[in-house]
Amino acid sequence: MLKVGITGGIGSGKTTICRIFETLGIPVYYADERAKWLMLHDEALVDGVKQLFGEEAYTKEGLLNRPFIAQIVFNDQAKLNQLNQLVHPAVHRDGQTWHDAQKDVAYTLNEAALMVESGGYHKMDQLITVFAPKEIRINRVMARDQVERAAVEARISKQLPEEEKLKVAHHIIYNDGEHSLIQQVHQIHQVLVERKKLIEEIASS
């Protein structure tokens, strides 16, 4: 079973693409959502976060104190890097366990915004990058999150340029309103299914 990563910048439409793959019966691991869950339920990760930021990192109810942590990491790159060094390995372990539990599919999808930045794509057999022009991405996020343009541009500036993500992609999906998403997804799906069959044939020969 192949492990396929899918990534793209904020507002590129990764989730929409993943929903289309799910209609084809492909299971999707949403790494960013899962990371939020692990930061509440993975005891080792929770302890690590508390050691890094102090007890105030969590509320009395045991919830993650996101505003407190966000304020620190926004102004301290070293702290952000340390947080990522805690979270990314935990998510990778969880994702691998999830992948191993899937059955009777040619491949699984692992969706993560920072897959290239974190180096996580190296652990994937294939990588899909979702691309959308910057202006479209900005407008999407402004409408989705009800935030000002400057806030979106600030978030984009902290992510790796799209061109760098395209360089390491095995497949590119253009979500620009001009290309059919369904058609692109189906084409990639067929390629991945055939790739899995070929690997099986080689392994059995």
Rosetta blueprint (number, residue, H / E / L):
1 M L
2 L E
3 K E
4 V E
5 G E
6 I E
7 T E
8 G L
9 G L
10 I L
11 G L
12 S L
13 G L
14 K H
15 T H
16 T H
17 I H
18 C H
19 R H
20 I H
21 F H
22 E H
23 T H
24 L L
25 G L
26 I L
27 P L
28 V E
29 Y E
30 Y E
31 A H
32 D H
33 E H
34 R H
35 A H
36 K H
37 W H
38 L H
39 M H
40 L H
41 H H
42 D L
43 E H
44 A H
45 L H
46 V H
47 D H
48 G H
49 V H
50 K H
51 Q H
52 L H
53 F H
54 G L
55 E H
56 E H
57 A H
58 Y E
59 T L
60 K L
61 E L
62 G L
63 L L
64 L E
65 N L
66 R H
67 P H
68 F H
69 I H
70 A H
71 Q H
72 I H
73 V H
74 F H
75 N H
76 D L
77 Q H
78 A H
79 K H
80 L H
81 N H
82 Q H
83 L H
84 N H
85 Q H
86 L H
87 V H
88 H H
89 P H
90 A H
91 V H
92 H H
93 R H
94 D H
95 G H
96 Q H
97 T H
98 W H
99 H H
100 D H
101 A H
102 Q L
103 K L
104 D L
105 V L
106 A L
107 Y E
108 T E
109 L E
110 N E
111 E E
112 A L
113 A L
114 L L
115 M L
116 V L
117 E L
118 S L
119 G L
120 G H
121 Y H
122 H H
123 K H
124 M L
125 D L
126 Q E
127 L E
128 I E
129 T E
130 V E
131 F E
132 A L
133 P L
134 K H
135 E H
136 I H
137 R H
138 I H
139 N H
140 R H
141 V H
142 M H
143 A H
144 R H
145 D H
146 Q L
147 V L
148 E L
149 R H
150 A H
151 A H
152 V H
153 E H
154 A H
155 R H
156 I H
157 S H
158 K L
159 Q L
160 L L
161 P L
162 E H
163 E H
164 E H
165 K H
166 L H
167 K H
168 V L
169 A L
170 H L
171 H E
172 I E
173 I E
174 Y E
175 N L
176 D L
177 G L
178 E L
179 H L
180 S L
181 L H
182 I H
183 Q H
184 Q H
185 V H
186 H H
187 Q H
188 I H
189 H H
190 Q H
191 V H
192 L H
193 V H
194 E H
195 R H
196 K H
197 K H
198 L H
199 I H
200 E H
201 E H
202 I H
203 A H
204 S H
205 S L
